[in-house]
Amino acid sequence: MRCLVLGGAGFIGSHLVDGLVSQGHQVRVFDRPQMSRDNLADHPLVEIIEGDFANSGEMADAIRGCDVCYHLISTTLPKSSNADPVFDLESNLVATVRMLGHAVEAGVRKVVFLSSGGTVYGTPQHVPIEEGHPTTPICSYGITKLAIEKYLELFRHLHGLDYTVLRLSNPYGERQRINASQGAVAVFLGKVLHDESVEIWGDGSVVRDYIHISDVVSAMLRCIDRAPGSVLNIGSGAGLSLNEVLDAIERVTGRTAVRAYKPGRAFDVPVSILDIGSARRELDWQPVVEFDQGIARMARWLQTN
């Protein structure tokens, strides 16, 4: 098939591109002009297009002739989205609805959308969190992701455009930036490997569900011909506190983490662990990379790149 990957030059997108190519699919990557191409291998099955997601004409050109569209683009982060909800709305929700219109016109068969298992549910009423859990986001990022999910269902109802939504937990792994403002595993590992102090917001008891990038891609690849019209959690199904993440990094690297605890942040929910039973059933999928194993793979990559 010909697959369009919106945001294909980034951490998750580049791994997805590799996975699609390994299965023989033709891949069209769409990303910002200033986005580095370092993560993308030169391959005859890969076409790279630079453009603005919010530009209707550029999106129409990018999606033309494609069978499946993977939507990985987001212009905001959970912790920054509340600062300018209008920008979040215009650059993500409005741009996505326009893209869906182009997808219908182009005869796209399916859209796979990467949503957020960490924000769409808000503060969990219980864990693990199943897909039927109430959705009460406490940041604009989560509200926008949830609205996009609803528009996908609307376009399926109105136009027959198939979709699968993956509510992703916290991915980590090779190619993740260690100097970014999100991604605790990458930031922590980078600090430890460079003998720098690690800032922890709160007392380190915040629990999250971490999943290695290879397991994320495995689930995404299976969506091409499975789980029509489904919303699925994708995670490890288990939780680790920030302190436990650092403990694992210390075990794997043999280094000591210098921990600097800071006041907690209002938007950090205490515990978020996803129930992945639906993904196991509908995608015939399950995560296979243990956390220490994933940390070791990531550390090796960082030390050689």
C-alpha positions in Angstrom: 0.0 0.0 0.0 0.9 3.7 -0.2 1.0 5.1 3.3 1.2 8.7 4.3 2.9 9.4 7.6 2.1 12.9 9.0 5.0 13.7 11.3 7.2 10.9 9.8 10.6 12.5 10.5 10.2 12.5 14.3 10.9 10.0 17.0 7.8 7.8 16.6 7.2 8.6 12.9 10.7 7.5 11.7 10.4 4.2 13.5 7.0 3.7 11.9 8.4 4.5 8.5 11.1 1.8 9.0 8.4 -0.6 9.9 6.2 0.1 7.0 9.1 -0.2 4.6 10.1 -3.5 6.1 6.7 -4.8 5.1 7.1 -3.6 1.6 4.7 -0.5 1.7 5.4 2.7 -0.2 5.7 5.5 2.3 5.2 9.3 1.9 6.6 11.3 4.8 5.1 14.7 5.5 6.8 17.0 8.0 7.9 20.6 8.7 10.7 22.1 6.5 12.8 22.7 9.6 12.5 19.1 10.8 15.8 17.1 10.7 15.9 14.2 8.4 18.6 12.4 10.4 16.1 9.7 11.5 15.1 8.8 8.0 17.1 6.3 5.9 17.4 6.9 2.2 15.2 4.2 0.6 13.5 3.9 -2.8 10.1 3.2 -1.1 10.3 6.5 0.9 9.2 9.9 -0.5 9.7 13.0 1.7 7.5 16.0 1.4 8.0 19.2 3.4 5.1 21.5 4.3 2.8 23.0 6.8 0.1 20.7 8.2 -2.3 23.8 8.5 -1.8 24.6 4.7 -4.9 23.1 3.0 -3.3 23.0 -0.4 -0.2 21.3 0.7 -2.1 18.7 2.7 -4.4 18.0 -0.3 -1.3 17.3 -2.4 0.4 15.2 0.2 -2.6 12.9 0.8 -3.5 12.4 -2.9 -2.9 8.8 -4.0 -2.5 7.3 -0.5 -4.4 4.3 0.9 -3.7 4.8 4.6 -2.8 7.9 6.6 -1.0 7.8 9.9 -1.6 11.1 11.8 1.2 11.7 14.3 1.4 15.5 14.1 0.8 17.7 17.1 1.9 21.3 17.4 1.5 21.5 21.2 2.6 19.6 24.4 0.4 18.8 27.3 2.1 21.2 29.7 2.2 24.1 27.2 -1.2 23.7 25.6 -3.2 25.6 28.3 -1.1 28.7 27.7 -2.7 29.2 24.3 -5.8 27.0 23.8 -6.8 28.9 20.6 -3.5 28.0 18.9 -4.0 24.4 20.0 -7.5 24.4 18.6 -6.6 26.0 15.3 -3.3 24.3 14.5 -4.4 20.8 15.6 -8.2 20.3 15.5 -9.1 22.6 12.6 -6.2 21.5 10.6 -7.1 17.8 11.2 -10.7 18.3 10.2 -9.5 19.9 6.9 -7.1 16.9 6.4 -10.0 14.5 6.9 -11.9 16.3 4.2 -9.0 15.9 1.8 -8.7 12.2 2.8 -12.3 11.6 1.8 -11.8 13.4 -1.5 -8.6 11.4 -2.2 -10.3 8.1 -1.5 -8.1 7.2 1.5 -9.2 4.0 3.0 -8.1 4.4 6.6 -6.7 7.0 9.1 -4.7 5.8 12.1 -4.6 8.5 14.7 -2.1 8.7 17.6 -4.1 10.0 20.5 -3.0 10.4 24.1 -3.7 7.8 26.8 -2.0 10.1 29.3 -4.3 13.1 28.9 -7.7 12.2 27.4 -8.9 10.5 30.6 -7.8 13.3 33.0 -7.4 12.3 36.6 -8.1 8.6 36.7 -11.0 7.3 38.8 -9.3 3.9 38.9 -6.4 2.1 37.4 -5.7 0.5 35.1 -7.7 2.7 32.8 -9.9 1.0 30.2 -11.2 2.8 27.1 -14.6 3.2 28.6 -13.2 5.3 31.5 -14.7 8.8 31.7 -12.8 11.3 29.6 -12.3 14.6 31.5 -9.0 16.1 30.2 -7.4 18.8 32.4 -5.3 20.3 29.5 -6.2 21.7 26.1 -3.9 19.0 24.5 -6.1 16.2 25.8 -9.3 18.0 24.9 -8.1 18.5 21.3 -7.0 14.9 21.0 -10.5 13.8 22.2 -12.2 16.1 19.8 -10.2 14.7 16.9 -11.3 11.2 17.9 -15.0 12.4 17.8 -14.5 13.9 14.3 -13.0 10.6 13.1 -16.2 8.9 14.1 -18.2 11.6 12.4 -16.3 11.2 9.1 -16.8 7.4 9.3 -20.5 7.9 9.8 -20.9 10.5 7.1 -18.4 9.4 4.5 -17.3 5.8 5.4 -13.8 6.8 6.2 -12.4 4.0 8.4 -10.1 4.8 11.3 -8.3 3.4 14.3 -7.4 5.6 17.3 -4.5 4.5 19.5 -4.4 6.2 22.9 -0.7 5.9 23.5 0.9 5.9 27.0 4.6 7.1 27.3 6.8 5.9 24.5 10.6 5.8 24.9 13.5 4.4 22.9 16.2 5.0 20.4 16.1 8.4 18.5 14.2 10.1 21.3 15.7 13.5 22.1 17.3 13.8 25.5 17.1 17.6 25.5 13.4 17.8 24.9 10.8 19.2 27.2 8.9 15.9 27.4 9.8 12.2 27.6 11.0 11.5 31.2 12.9 8.3 30.3 15.0 10.0 27.5 15.7 13.1 29.6 16.6 11.1 32.7 18.9 8.7 30.8 20.7 11.5 29.1 21.3 13.4 32.3 22.6 10.2 34.0 24.9 9.4 31.1 26.3 12.9 31.2 26.7 13.0 35.0 24.1 15.8 35.3 21.5 16.2 38.0 18.0 15.0 37.3 15.1 17.4 38.1 12.1 15.6 39.4 8.8 17.5 39.7 7.4 16.4 43.1 8.6 13.5 45.3 9.1 11.1 42.4 6.0 9.1 43.2 4.1 10.0 40.0 3.4 6.8 38.1 3.3 6.4 34.4 3.0 3.6 31.8 6.1 3.4 29.7 6.3 1.5 26.4 9.3 0.9 24.1 9.0 2.4 20.6 9.3 -1.0 18.9 6.1 -2.2 20.7 4.4 1.0 19.6 5.3 0.5 16.0 4.2 -3.2 16.2 0.7 -2.0 17.2 0.6 0.7 14.6 1.5 -1.7 11.8 -1.3 -4.0 12.7 -3.9 -1.3 12.4 -3.7 -1.3 8.6 -6.1 -4.2 8.3 -7.5 -4.6 11.8 -9.6 -2.8 14.4 -12.0 -0.8 12.2 -13.6 2.2 13.9 -11.8 1.3 17.2 -10.3 3.3 20.0 -7.5 1.3 21.7 -5.1 1.9 24.6 -1.5 1.2 23.7 0.9 0.9 26.6 2.8 -1.7 28.7 -0.2 -2.3 31.0 2.0 -1.6 34.0 3.2 1.5 35.9 6.6 2.8 37.1 7.1 5.8 39.4 9.7 8.4 38.4 11.9 7.1 41.2 11.6 3.5 39.8 12.6 4.8 36.4 15.8 6.2 37.8 16.4 3.0 39.8 16.2 1.1 36.5 18.6 3.5 34.7 21.0 3.1 37.6 20.8 -0.7 37.3 21.4 -0.7 33.6 24.1 1.9 33.3 25.9 1.3 36.6 25.9 5.0 37.3 24.3 6.9 40.2 21.6 9.4 39.4 21.9 12.8 41.1 18.3 13.5 42.0 17.0 17.1 42.5 13.4 17.2 43.7 11.3 20.2 42.7 7.7 21.3 43.7 5.0 19.2 42.0 3.1 20.5 39.0 -0.7 20.9 39.0 -1.2 19.2 35.6 0.6 16.0 36.6 -2.0 13.3 37.5 -0.6 11.0 40.3 -1.1 7.7 38.5 -1.8 6.7 34.9 -1.7 3.1 33.8 -3.6 1.9 30.7 -5.6 -1.3 30.4 -4.4 -2.8 27.1 -6.8 -5.8 26.9 -8.7 -4.4 24.0 -5.6 -3.9 21.9 -4.5 -7.5 22.7 -7.8 -8.8 21.4 -8.4 -6.6 18.4 -4.9 -6.3 17.1 -3.6 -9.7 18.3 -0.8 -7.6 19.8 1.1 -7.4 23.1 4.2 -5.5 24.2 7.3 -7.7 24.5 10.2 -5.4 25.5 10.8 -5.3 29.3 11.7 -1.9 30.7 15.3 -2.7 31.7 15.8 -4.2 28.3 14.5 -1.1 26.6 16.7 1.1 28.7 19.7 -0.9 27.7 18.9 -0.6 24.0 18.4 3.1 24.4 21.6 3.6 26.3 23.6 1.7 23.7 22.1 3.9 21.0 22.9 7.1 22.8 26.5 6.1 23.4 27.1 5.5 19.7 25.1 8.4 18.2 
